[in-house]
C-alpha cells in the first residue's frame, strides 16, 4: 500500500446517507477495518432501528471486520466517555497491526471526541443532585449548563433526561477540574457524504418505510418482552421512542409514523449543524456528492488519502 500522511479515514454524514457502504468498500480496497461511530449501534438486539446495515460489511464475498457494534446490552446507557476509551483500545491495536482504521457514523459528538481528544472523566450518577435538578425548568437547566461553555457546546440536550445528565456532568466538572491525560494526535482524512435537502428527505422517508415493513416494530416489541425498561427505550430516542409509545398505546400507528418521520428529519438537520460546527472548530471536511457512483466516490477518497496537499 502507498504511504499517506493520514492516520485514519473518517466517513461521516447525516442519517440515510450511505456511509456504511462507502466505508466498507474503502476498507476492502485499502485493507482496513471499520470503527463504528454510532451511539446506538453499540447495543445488541437493536439492529433495524439503529440502521446497522450489517449486509453492507459483506463486500465481494469478503466480510469486512468492524468494531464497537454490539458491545453493550440493550437497556444499558453507554456514554461518550466509554466510547472514547473503547475507541482508543481498538485504534491502538489497529495501528500496532498496521491496519488502516476507518471511522464511520453519524454521531458527531463521538467523532469529535475521538478526533479532538476531549479530556473526559467518568462522572458518577448523583441521585440526590438529580432529584434537585428534576424540579428545575429546561431554561434553568440550560442556563446552568452555559456556565461550562465547552460542555454546553457538545452536549445532547434533545430531551430532558439528557439535559439533566449534561448539567450533572457540568457541575461535577466544576468541582473536579479535569486532569491531563495522554491522547494520541490523530490526523484524520474527513469525508462527508452529502445530498441536497430534497434528496436527503426522500432517502430518510424511503428508509423509514422500508424499516417499518421489515420488522422494526417487532424488534422493539421483542426488547420490551425481554424486560428492557420502556423509559430506557424512549431514552434511546427516534425509532425506539415513538414505536415504544405506539406499542404502549400512547400513540396510534399513523401518529407514530408522522411524529417519527418528523423527528428523523429534525435529527438529520441537527447532524448537519454539528458537522458545520466541527468545521468551524478547525476540522477539515471534504464533501462528496452522495449522488456520485460508488466507484467515483472511492476514487475521490483514495485520491485525497494519498495526496500530499491538505
N, C-alpha and C positions, 0 to 999 in steps of 0.2 A: 504494500500500500504506500502511496505517496505520503510525504510528511505534510503536516498542517500546523499552523500556529494555534489552532483551537484545541481545547481540551475536551469539548463536548459539543453536541449539536442539540439545540432546544427547538422543538416544533410546537408552537402554541397557536391558539386561535379560539374563537367563540365556539360554543356547542354546535354540533352537527356540521362541522367544517371539514371532516375527512382527515383529521390529524393522524389518527392511529394508522391508517393505511399508508400514508406518506412515510411516517416514522418507521413502520415495519419494513417497507421496501428499501428505505435507506439502510436500515440495519442489515438487510440481506446483501445489499451491494457493497457495504463498507465493513462487513464482518463485525457489526456492533451488536449491542444488546439494549433493550428498552428499559428505561426507568419511568414509571408512571408518575404523573403529577396531577392526580385527581383525588380530591378529598373524600370521595365516596366509593371509589373503586377499591379502596383498601379493605372493604367489608365483604366477607364471604356470604354467599346466598343473595347478594344484591347485584344481579347481573344485567338484566334488561333495563331496569330503571336507571342504572348508572352508566349505561352505554359502554360496557366493557368491550363489546365487539371482538370477542376472542378469535373469531374466524379470521380476522384481519392479520393475525400473527402467523398464519399459515401462508407462506409466500413460495410459490412454485414448488410445493410439496415439502418445504422446509419449515419447521416450527421455530419461529424467532423467540429467543428467550426473553422473558420480561420479568420485572421486579416491582415490588411494592403494590401488587394487586393481590387480593385475597389474603391479607396478613392479619386481619382482626375479625372477631366475631361481630355479626350484626347485633346491635344493642349497645356496643361499646362506643365511647365518644373519643375517637382518635383526634389528635391535635397537631398543630404546626410544629411544636417543639419535638414531638415524637417523629414527625416526618423528616425534619432536618437531621435528626440523629440517624434514622434509618437510611436516609439518602446517602449520608456520608459513609456509612458502612458499605453500601453497595458500590458507590462511586470509587472509594479507595480500593476495593477489591478488583473492580474492572480495570482501573489504571495499572494496578500491580500486574495484572494478567495481560496488559497491553491490548485491551479490548475497548473500542470506542463506545462511550455511554451516549445514548440518545434519549434525552428527556422529552417527554411529551404529555400534554394535558392542558386543561383549561382553568385550573385553579391558580390564578395569578399570585395569590399570597404564598402558595407553596413554591412556585417557580422563583419568585422574588427572594424568598427566604434562603433558598439554597444557592442561588447565583450571587447574591449580595453578601451572604453570610450574616444574617441577622444574629445578634448576640441575644440568644434566648435562654431563659431559665425555666425550669419546670415549676409552675405555680400550683401549689396545692389548693384544693377547694376549701373555702371557708364558709361553712353553713350559716354561722351567726351573721357574718357580713352579708351573705346572700339574702338572708331574710330582711335585713335592713334596706338593701337595695330594692327589694321587691315593692317597697312602699313608695318608691320614687317614680316620677313620671319619666317618659322616654327623653324628654327635653332635659330634665335634670341629670339623667344618666349621661347623655351626650355631652353636657357641659362639664361633668367630672372627667370624662374621657379626654376632652380637649386639653386638659392640663398636661397630658402626655402626648404631645403632637405626633411624635414618631409612631407610637402605638395606635393613636387615633387614625392616622393615615393608612394603616394596614389592617385595621380591624373589620371583621364582618359584622355589621350591625343590621343585617337584613331582618332579624326578628328579635323579640325582646329577650329571649333566653341568651342569645349570643351577645347581645348588647350588655346584659348584666355580667356575663363572663368576662367580656372585654374590660369592663370597669373594675372588676375584681382583680384582674391581672395588672391593670394600670396602678391601682392602689398598692398592690404588692410590690411592684417595681419601685414605687416612691419610697417605700420603707426598706427595700433591699436593693441597693444600687447593683447593677449588673457587673459581674466580674469579667475580666478579659479572658478569652479562650482562643486557642489556636484554631484557625479555619483556613483551609487551602484557598489560594487565589485561583478562581476558575474563570477561564477565558472561553466564553460560550458564543458559538455562532447561533444567533437567534432568528428563527424563521417563523413568520406569521402567515397562516393561510387565510386569505381574506376574500369575502364575497360582498357584492353590493347589498344594500339593505333589503331590496325586494327578494333577491335570491336567497339571502340568509333566512328571511322569514319563511319562505316556501320550504326550504330544507328542514327547518325546525318543525313546521306543521306536518310535512310528509313523514318525518321520522316519528313524531308522536303518534300519528295514526297507525303506522306500522307496528310500533311497540304495543299499542293497545290491542292490536289484532293478533299479536303473537305471544300473549301470556304475561304481560306486565302486571295486570291486576291479580292474576293467580299467584305470581311471585310474591306480591306484598301480602296477599291473604295467607300464604304459607308462613311468612315471617310472623304474622300475628298469631297463627296457630302454634307456632314454636315459642310463644310467650315473649317475643320481643316487645317491650312496652310500647303502647300506642303513642305515648308522648315522645318517646325516643325516635320513632319513625317520623313523626311530624318535625322533630328537630332536624332530621336529615334534609328536609325541605323538598320543594318541587314535587316530583312524581310521588315520593313517599308521603309527603304531607297531604296532598289533595286526594290521592287514591285511598289513603287511610281514612280520611274524612268521608269519602264515599262508602267505604266498607263498614264504617261505624254508623252510617245513617245520617251524618251531618250534612251531606250534600247529595243531591240526586245525580244521575250519570251525566246529563247534559251540562249541568252547572259545573261538575267536576272537570269535564273536558275543557269548558270555556275558561275557567279560572286557572287551570293548569297550563293551558296553551299561552294565556296572557302572561303568567308568571315566568315561563321559559323565555319568552321574548324579552321580558324585562331583565331576566338574568343575563341573557346574551348581551344586552346593552351595557350592563354593569361590567361584564368581562372586557368588552371593548374599552370602556373607560379605564379599567385597571391597566390594560396594556399601554394605553396612551400615557398614563401616569408613569409606568416603567420607563418609557422613552424620555419623558421629562426629567426623570431621575438619573438619566445617563446610560441606560441600556440602548444599544444599537439593535434595532429590529428590522430585518429585511422582509418586506412584504411580497408575497407571491400570490398571484391571481388564482383563486380556487377553481376557476373555470378552465385553467390550463390542463392539458392532458397529464396524467401521472408521469409519463416518460419525461415530459418537458419540465415538470416540477423537480424531478430528481436531477436532471441535467443542470438546472439552475442552482440547486442547493450544492451539488458537488463542485460546481464552478466557484461558488462563493467560499466553500470549505477549503479549497486548495489555492485560493487567491492570496497573494502577499499583501493586498490592499485591505484597508478597513472596510 
